[in-house]
Amino acid sequence: MDITTLQIVWFVLIAVLWTGFLLLEGFDYGVAMLIPFLGRTEKEKRVIVNTIGPVWDGNEVWLLTAGGAMFAAFPAWYATLFSGLYLPLFLVLVGLIIRGVSFEYRAKRPETKWRRTFDWCAAIGSFVVALVLGVAFANFLIGLPVTPLPAVTAQATTAVFMLTPAPYLLQLFSPFGLLGGVVLVVLFLFHGSIYLTVKTRGVVQDRARAFATVIGLVAIVGGALFLVLQNTVIHPTGWIGWGLLVVAAAGLVIGWWFVGRGGRPGLALTGTGVSIIAVAAGIFTAMFPNLGFVNAPGAAMQLNIATAASQDSTLTIMLIAAVIFVPIVLGYTAWTYWVFRRPLSVDNIPDDEPAPAHAG
């Protein structure tokens, strides 16, 4: 089956949605993981939580939209992943539930033990999601082995595949898979700590900057190791892969320099953002056109963009809807960040009022 322009467009759109998720949720996952460590007093913790309070659930919409787009545009891709990887995806779901509940419930009661519990829930939930997603993306580079179900023939028009073996869980945690998980956690911590230096003032900002200068070095070393292995051993993509590697490495170095010695946290946040975009672009470039799968040799049908896609009429209708609604979503997202653009400090937190339930 030939790959059509619509299929390529939707693959690119899904890559953009996942990149938006990694870019925006990356800093708020990093911030959430840092709540128990950078906040020493209740006021300091509330400052940290309130930096992401107005935006964390909006950032999560990028994940839901990416999953929905995969389901509608490439149903065989979605079905194969969710049927074969339901155990790690269940871990992601648990992590999302834990962190969401923690933001909503930490201010329901004034006891220190109550709030400390939900601070740790936010940190642990964010860590689990980041780790599992990092492991998953690393395995897309390695390639997930799939075979068509016995009922599939060469004349079939709908691809039905399964991961082998199923359930597919322990195989994910290869050395390279674990490296991908750890690197994504570290990258989110670096991205989140820089975000805190932009959005806070005073003691919280000082601690965030000090942490960023340390974790930044870990991110640079770990990221370089992951990207070099990706482009030399796991899934070489030629000059495109090396070009994206250079951009990603430069972004991390810029982030580390400007958050510490340069004293320009805004430029530092831009640097880590560019690095995340470059890494995501490299991953999705390697996934084209087989969607991160390795097909069984001699199989009657191969799982790729063409066989996994919906009909062109469906993709056309979806594209019209995307052209209309995506600018609206981007517009109100930008407006939200603009409204809550001012940095916070402990002086902005009142002594005698509980934090709003939605913001921490």
Number of C-alpha atoms within 10 A of each C-alpha: 10 8 13 12 10 18 22 16 13 22 23 16 17 21 19 18 20 21 24 22 19 26 22 21 27 27 27 29 27 26 29 29 26 25 21 20 15 20 20 12 12 15 18 22 22 25 29 29 25 23 25 24 21 17 18 22 15 16 21 18 16 21 18 14 15 19 15 15 19 22 16 17 26 25 20 24 25 17 18 20 18 15 16 21 18 16 14 22 18 12 16 21 14 15 22 18 15 20 25 20 14 25 26 16 17 27 20 14 12 12 10 11 10 14 21 17 13 22 27 20 24 29 23 18 26 29 25 22 23 28 21 25 21 20 25 22 20 27 22 21 24 22 19 21 15 22 23 19 15 9 7 17 14 9 8 12 12 16 22 23 24 21 21 13 12 12 15 19 13 8 11 20 17 14 11 19 25 19 20 28 25 21 25 27 26 24 27 30 27 32 34 27 33 36 29 30 26 24 23 22 17 13 15 23 23 15 16 27 24 16 19 26 20 13 18 27 16 16 26 23 13 18 25 18 14 19 24 15 14 23 20 13 10 18 17 17 16 10 10 14 24 18 13 20 24 14 19 28 24 17 25 29 19 21 31 28 19 19 27 19 10 13 13 16 23 16 19 27 28 18 27 31 23 21 28 27 22 21 21 22 22 23 23 22 18 24 21 15 16 19 21 24 25 18 20 15 9 8 15 15 24 24 26 23 25 19 22 26 28 18 14 14 10 13 19 15 10 15 17 10 11 13 10 10 12 10 11 12 13 11 11 12 14 11 12 14 12 10 9 16 12 11 15 23 19 20 12 11 17 10 11 6 8 15 21 16 14 18 20 25
